[in-house]
Amino acid sequence: MQSTVSISRFMLAAISCLSPFGVSVMAPLIPLLAQSLDGDVRQLQYLISAYVLGLALTQPFVGLISDHWGRRPVLLLGFGIFVLASIALAAPLSLPWMVGLRFVQAMGVSVGTVVARGIIRDVLPASEALKAFALISAAMGFTPIVAPVVAGMLAAKFGVSTVFILLSGLGFVMLVWAWLKIPETRRKDDQVSSIGEALTGYTEILKNSRFWGFAGAYGCLQGLFFAFLGVGATLFLDAFGISIAGFSVIWSGLAGIYILGSVVLHKLPLLSTPDSQTVIVYVLLLLSLGAPLVVHWQGLTLWTLIIPLGSLMFISGLLTPLAMLGAVNVIPKWTGTAAGLSSAIGMGAAAIFTFIGASVYTVSAEGLMWVVSASGLGVWLCWQVAHKGVE
């Protein structure tokens, strides 16, 4: 039985976006911080790594305690921590202090995506939940386009500290908005009585093959994006002579295609039927396996790269909300736990594919397309696991 509580989907999308916004703003800040801190750019990458690590390590715990204590207190506490850490980061600090605070910042903001997914499952029926996940997916795809532009403009004109002030302001707005508009959605009879009992949720989730299928598919879909993220600017410059600014425009276009896929799913829920999902996943498999073959046949050109990537981004926009919903839907009692674990799996897969993509690129730029094939094959395999034995 679904809750009668009504919460704006746009608000849930907004609180989900604060986490990726926090990591995306760092891209234009690294060169500026290298000058002000006299630091090695490679060392400054820890400001991004610490944030990603904070998300990956905290999200499973957030999911567990939201099943125990409820969604609202966990959300408010997390955003409060994020605001305080962001304020502290605005002060002149050494690199080690900044790295530590970035980890704390991520610990706080990690509640956004996890709790939003739990709330959706608490209050919405399956058909409406899918629309909400599609909206969240589209919003999170839009964030990496906007965040670096805003951060770069602010930092260039007013200094790096203003970006952290912006983050603290956004966090405070989200905190107050959540305080006023988000009630507790976890029903009392669904809340577990102790952390010990909540830990049993991990056992049930981790033993569930359908969860691993959906979570694995979500992770491999992230891999389609992140395999190119670390080396994309270098590839476009070396292979095609396209500047970083030009790459940013192209990458924004690809992100826009991903968003379009999620919007189409939001508008056409018929695409979520089992038969439609099967067709979409097989199209993804064929495109991902065919991409390196086309490059081998025609060579690595702008079009043999952009056309397959654009097609795969669109399909990823269709499938990502389905994978997110599937992961939190396998055992309704442990929605928060599943949301935290699946989100962490997605972050972990993103990090792995980023590393693999960078490693392969040092050997062969064309080899990146085989990484795309691996991620597409992974999605297909995981989808089979998720739907094994399901009519």
Residue pairs with C-beta under 8 A, 6 or more apart in sequence:
2 122
2 123
2 124
2 125
3 122
3 123
3 185
3 187
5 122
5 123
5 183
5 185
6 123
7 119
7 123
7 181
7 182
7 185
8 181
9 131
9 132
9 135
9 136
10 135
11 177
11 178
11 181
11 182
12 116
12 119
12 120
12 132
12 135
12 136
13 116
13 132
13 135
13 136
13 138
13 139
13 140
14 139
14 174
14 177
15 75
15 79
15 112
15 115
15 116
15 174
15 178
16 112
16 113
16 116
16 117
16 136
16 139
16 140
17 112
17 139
17 140
17 142
17 143
18 79
18 82
18 109
18 112
18 170
18 171
18 174
19 55
19 106
19 109
19 110
19 112
19 113
20 140
20 143
20 144
20 147
21 143
21 146
21 147
21 167
21 170
22 51
22 82
22 105
22 106
22 109
22 167
23 48
23 51
23 52
23 55
23 106
24 143
24 144
24 147
24 148
24 151
25 147
25 148
25 150
25 151
25 163
25 166
25 167
26 47
26 48
26 51
26 151
27 148
27 151
28 148
28 151
28 152
28 155
29 47
29 151
29 155
29 160
29 163
30 41
30 44
30 45
30 47
30 48
31 41
32 155
32 156
32 160
33 39
33 44
33 47
33 160
34 40
34 41
34 44
36 160
37 44
37 94
37 95
39 95
43 95
44 95
46 95
46 99
47 95
47 98
47 99
47 102
50 99
50 100
50 102
50 103
50 106
51 102
51 103
51 105
51 106
52 106
52 347
52 350
52 351
53 103
53 106
54 102
54 103
54 104
54 105
54 106
54 107
54 110
55 106
55 109
55 110
55 343
55 344
55 347
56 344
56 347
56 348
56 351
57 107
57 344
58 106
58 107
58 110
59 110
59 113
59 114
59 340
59 341
59 343
59 344
59 347
60 202
60 337
60 340
60 341
60 344
61 340
62 74
62 78
62 110
62 111
62 114
62 115
62 336
62 340
63 114
63 118
63 336
63 337
63 338
63 339
63 340
63 341
63 343
64 195
64 198
64 199
64 201
64 202
64 336
64 337
64 340
65 74
65 195
65 198
65 336
66 74
66 75
66 111
66 114
66 115
66 118
66 186
66 336
66 339
66 340
67 118
67 186
67 191
67 192
67 198
67 201
67 333
67 334
67 335
67 336
67 337
68 191
68 192
68 194
68 195
68 197
68 198
69 191
70 184
70 186
70 191
71 115
71 118
71 119
71 122
71 182
71 184
71 185
71 186
71 336
72 178
72 182
72 183
72 184
72 185
73 184
74 111
74 115
75 111
75 112
75 115
75 178
75 182
76 175
76 178
76 179
77 111
78 107
78 108
78 109
78 110
78 111
78 112
78 115
79 108
79 109
79 111
79 112
79 171
79 174
79 175
79 178
80 108
80 175
81 104
81 105
81 107
81 108
82 105
82 108
82 109
82 167
82 171
83 108
83 168
83 171
83 172
83 175
84 108
85 101
85 102
85 104
85 105
85 108
86 105
86 164
86 165
86 167
86 168
86 171
87 164
87 165
87 168
88 101
89 98
89 101
89 102
89 105
89 161
89 164
89 167
90 161
90 162
90 164
90 165
90 168
91 161
92 161
93 101
105 167
108 171
109 171
112 174
113 136
113 140
113 339
113 343
114 336
114 339
114 340
114 343
115 336
115 339
116 136
117 133
117 136
117 324
117 328
117 335
117 339
117 343
118 185
118 186
118 328
118 335
118 336
118 339
119 182
119 185
120 129
120 132
120 133
120 136
120 328
121 129
121 325
121 328
121 329
121 332
121 335
121 339
122 185
122 186
122 187
122 335
123 185
124 132
126 325
126 329
127 269
129 325
129 329
130 265
130 269
130 272
130 321
130 322
130 325
131 266
131 269
133 321
133 322
133 324
133 325
134 262
134 263
134 265
134 266
134 321
135 262
135 266
136 321
136 324
137 262
137 317
137 320
137 321
137 324
138 259
138 262
138 263
138 266
138 317
141 255
141 258
141 259
141 262
141 317
142 255
142 259
144 255
145 252
145 255
145 256
148 248
150 166
151 163
151 166
154 162
154 163
154 166
155 162
155 163
186 336
190 333
192 198
192 201
198 337
201 331
201 333
201 334
201 337
202 337
202 341
204 331
204 334
205 211
205 330
205 331
205 334
205 337
205 338
205 341
206 341
208 330
208 331
209 385
209 386
209 388
210 326
210 330
210 385
210 386
210 387
210 388
210 390
211 327
211 330
211 331
211 338
211 341
211 342
212 382
212 385
212 386
213 326
213 382
213 383
213 384
213 385
213 386
213 387
213 388
214 323
214 324
214 326
214 327
214 330
214 342
214 382
214 386
215 323
215 327
215 341
215 342
215 345
215 346
215 382
216 345
216 349
216 378
216 381
216 382
216 385
217 319
217 323
217 326
217 378
217 379
217 382
217 383
217 386
218 320
218 323
218 324
218 327
218 342
218 345
218 346
218 349
219 345
219 346
219 348
219 349
219 350
219 378
220 349
220 375
220 376
220 378
220 379
220 382
221 316
221 319
221 320
221 323
221 375
221 379
222 346
222 347
222 349
222 350
222 353
223 349
223 350
223 352
223 353
223 371
223 374
223 375
223 378
224 288
224 312
224 313
224 316
224 372
224 375
224 376
224 379
225 258
225 313
225 316
225 350
226 349
226 350
226 351
226 353
226 354
226 357
227 353
227 354
227 356
227 357
227 368
227 371
227 372
227 375
228 235
228 309
228 357
228 368
229 354
229 357
230 354
230 355
230 357
230 358
231 357
231 358
231 361
231 368
232 247
232 251
233 244
233 247
234 361
235 361
235 365
235 368
236 242
236 246
236 247
236 250
237 243
237 244
237 247
238 365
239 300
239 365
240 302
242 250
242 302
250 306
253 310
254 306
254 309
254 310
254 313
255 313
257 310
257 313
257 314
257 317
258 313
258 314
258 316
258 317
259 317
260 314
260 317
261 313
261 314
261 315
261 316
261 317
261 318
262 317
262 318
262 320
262 321
263 317
264 271
264 317
264 318
265 271
265 272
265 317
265 318
265 321
265 322
266 321
270 276
271 277
271 280
271 318
272 322
274 387
274 390
277 319
277 322
277 383
277 387
280 315
280 318
280 319
281 319
281 379
281 380
281 383
282 380
283 315
284 312
284 315
284 316
284 319
284 376
284 379
284 380
285 376
285 377
285 379
285 380
287 308
287 311
287 312
287 315
287 376
288 308
288 312
288 372
288 373
288 375
288 376
288 377
288 379
289 373
289 376
289 377
290 308
291 308
291 312
291 369
291 372
291 373
292 366
292 369
292 370
292 372
292 373
294 304
294 308
295 304
295 305
295 366
295 369
296 366
298 304
300 365
300 366
305 369
308 369
308 372
309 372
312 372
312 376
319 379
323 386
324 342
326 386
327 338
327 339
327 341
327 342
328 335
328 338
328 339
328 342
329 335
330 338
331 338
353 371
353 375
356 371
356 374
357 368
357 371
360 367
360 368
360 370
360 371
361 367
361 368
